[in-house]
Amino acid sequence: MTKFVTRFMKDESGATAIEYGLIASLIAVVIITAVTAVGTKLSGQFNNISGKIN
């Protein structure tokens, strides 16, 4: 039983997968935030142009 616990404590493959998952989710949040900000500015520009045309 102690060999199993020792081997389990030394195994870092699960921790590495979790770290990669956290990094990927952080990148996804940054991309979503950037796309939302650009979309809002672009929508404002189209509304501004539309107002000038009418």
KEKE-3310 file (N, C-alpha, C; in steps of 0.2 Angstrom, whole numbers, plus 5000, padded with zeros to 4 digits):
npx = (5004:5010:5019:5011:5005:5016:5021:5009:5010:5022:5018:5016:5009:4995:4994:5001:4992:4981:4986:4989:4976:4971:4979:4974:4961:4962:4968:4957:4948:4954:4954:4940:4936:4944:4938:4925:4927:4932:4921:4911:4916:4917:4903:4899:4905:4899:4886:4888:4892:4881:4872:4877:4875:4861)
npy = (4994:5006:5008:5011:5023:5031:5030:5036:5049:5054:5054:5066:5068:5070:5082:5090:5090:5096:5109:5113:5113:5124:5134:5134:5137:5150:5157:5156:5164:5176:5178:5178:5190:5199:5198:5202:5215:5221:5218:5226:5239:5239:5238:5250:5258:5255:5259:5273:5276:5273:5282:5294:5292:5291)
npz = (5000:5004:4994:4983:4987:4987:4974:4968:4974:4968:4954:4942:4930:4930:4936:4927:4916:4921:4923:4909:4905:4912:4907:4894:4896:4901:4890:4881:4888:4887:4873:4870:4877:4870:4857:4860:4864:4852:4844:4849:4847:4833:4830:4835:4826:4814:4817:4818:4805:4798:4804:4799:4785:4783)
capx = (5000:5014:5022:5005:5004:5022:5020:5004:5012:5027:5016:5014:5005:4988:4995:5003:4986:4977:4990:4988:4969:4970:4982:4970:4955:4964:4969:4951:4945:4957:4952:4933:4936:4946:4933:4919:4928:4932:4914:4907:4919:4915:4896:4898:4907:4894:4880:4890:4892:4874:4869:4879:4872:4854)
capy = (5000:5012:5009:5014:5030:5034:5031:5041:5056:5056:5055:5072:5068:5073:5089:5094:5090:5101:5115:5114:5115:5130:5139:5134:5141:5157:5160:5156:5170:5182:5179:5180:5197:5203:5198:5205:5222:5223:5218:5232:5245:5239:5239:5257:5262:5254:5263:5279:5277:5272:5288:5299:5291:5293)
capz = (5000:5004:4987:4979:4989:4985:4967:4967:4975:4963:4948:4940:4924:4931:4937:4921:4912:4924:4921:4902:4904:4915:4903:4888:4898:4902:4883:4879:4891:4884:4866:4870:4879:4865:4852:4862:4864:4845:4841:4852:4844:4826:4830:4836:4820:4809:4819:4817:4798:4796:4806:4794:4778:4784)
cpx = (5004:5017:5017:5005:5010:5022:5015:5006:5018:5024:5013:5010:4999:4989:4997:4996:4982:4980:4989:4981:4968:4973:4977:4964:4956:4965:4962:4947:4947:4954:4944:4932:4938:4941:4927:4921:4929:4925:4910:4910:4917:4907:4895:4900:4902:4888:4882:4890:4885:4870:4871:4876:4865:4854)
cpy = (5006:5013:5012:5021:5034:5035:5036:5048:5058:5057:5062:5073:5071:5080:5093:5095:5096:5108:5117:5116:5122:5135:5140:5138:5149:5160:5161:5162:5176:5183:5181:5187:5201:5204:5202:5213:5225:5223:5224:5238:5245:5240:5247:5261:5261:5258:5271:5281:5277:5279:5294:5298:5293:5300)
cpz = (5000:4997:4982:4980:4987:4978:4965:4968:4971:4956:4946:4934:4924:4932:4931:4916:4914:4922:4914:4901:4907:4910:4897:4890:4898:4895:4880:4881:4888:4877:4866:4872:4874:4859:4854:4862:4856:4842:4843:4848:4837:4826:4831:4830:4815:4811:4817:4809:4796:4798:4801:4787:4778:4785)
residu = (MET:THR:LYS:PHE:VAL:THR:ARG:PHE:MET:LYS:ASP:GLU:SER:GLY:ALA:THR:ALA:ILE:GLU:TYR:GLY:LEU:ILE:ALA:SER:LEU:ILE:ALA:VAL:VAL:ILE:ILE:THR:ALA:VAL:THR:ALA:VAL:GLY:THR:LYS:LEU:SER:GLY:GLN:PHE:ASN:ASN:ILE:SER:GLY:LYS:ILE:ASN)
# end
